[in-house]
Amino acid sequence: MKKSVEEDVFIPLYPKSTVEDKSSLRSKFQERRFWSALKLLSNVVLWDGIVQEDKVRDLGLSKLLNRYLLLNILNTPLGLDSIEKCNKVVACLPERWFQDLKGGSTLPELLNLSQHLLQ
């Protein structure tokens, strides 16, 4: 899993003006890479409970989400596409990671995503 995250994930960042045109080749390529990385995130978190939780959270949240997926989400113009991406990311996360959290708090690795969602 670590090798896949470190060597197989690539999401190019283009200026917002370039990706606003959904029919452009750059926009389509960036979208395909995002959804591929999101699928890898969902596969990584499936190992929760089998592999040590800190390893799964490091690979899934620290490396995949914060290094690749979140940058793409932040670069996506606000609208339905951005909402869909955020919903799909949140849907991947195991509920048990949030059971012991107090109201209004989140996992440290999700702080940036939480702040984006609040905006």
N, C-alpha and C positions, 0 to 999 in steps of 0.2 A: 504494500500500500504506500509506504513511504517513497519508494522509487517512482511509482506512478504520479504521486503528488509533486515530487521534485523534478521529474523529467518529462512528464507527458502533458502537463497543464500549461497552456499558453493562451492568454486572452489579450490580444493587442488593444491598446488604448489609442483611440483616434479622437481628434477634437469633436466636441458636441455637434458642431456644424456639419461635420462629415457623416455622423451616424444618425442625424435627424432624418435624413432621406433613407427610409427603410428599404428602398429598392436598390440602393448602392451596394456594390460588391463588398466594400469594407464593412458596411453595417451588417450585411447578411453573414459574413465570415465571423465577425465579432459575436453575433448572436449565437451562431452554431457552437463556437468555442465556449461561450457562457453556459449554455445548456449541457454541453458535454462535461464541464467542470462541476455543474450542479448534480449531474447524475453520479459523478465520482463521489461527491460529498454524501449523497444519499447512501451509496454503497459503503463508504467508510463508517458512517454512524450505525449501520446495521451490525457492525462488529461490537457495538457497545454491549457489555455484559459478557462478552467472550474474551476480548482483549482488554487490558487495563484501561479504565476510563480516562486516566490522564493522557495516555497515548492516543486514544481516539479523539479526545478533545483537542489535543495539540495538532494532530494531522487535519482533522476536520474543520476546526474553528480557527486556530491560530494561523495555520498555513493556507488551507483552501479558502475559507470564507474571508478572512481579513486580508490575505495577500492578493487574491484574485477576484473572487466574486463581489466583494463589497466595493472594490474600485470600479468595477463595471456598473454596479447598481448606482453608485454616486455619479457616474458619467452618463447614465440614462436620463433623458429628459423626463421631468415629472409627468405622470399620467398613468394610464392603464398598464403599460408595459412595465413600468417601475413597480407598480403595486403587485403585479403578477409575479415578478421576480422575487420580491420580498416575501410574498405568501408562500412561494415554493421553497424558499430557503427555510423559513420558519417551520413549514410542514415536515421538513427532514429531521428536525431536532427531537431527540428522545424526551418525552414528557418527564421522565424520572430525574433528569438533570435539573428540573425546576421545582421539585417537590419540597425541598428544604429552604427555599428562598423566601424571604419576607416580602410582603407587598411592596411594590415599587422598585424592587431591586432585580438585578439580572446577573448572569455569569460575567466575570471580568472580560472574557473573550468576546462577549456580545455587546459590550458597551457602545462601540461605534455604530453598530447596526441599530441598537436601541435609540441612540440619539438621532439617527437618520429617520427612523420611523416616527419619532415624536415630532419632527419637523413637518 
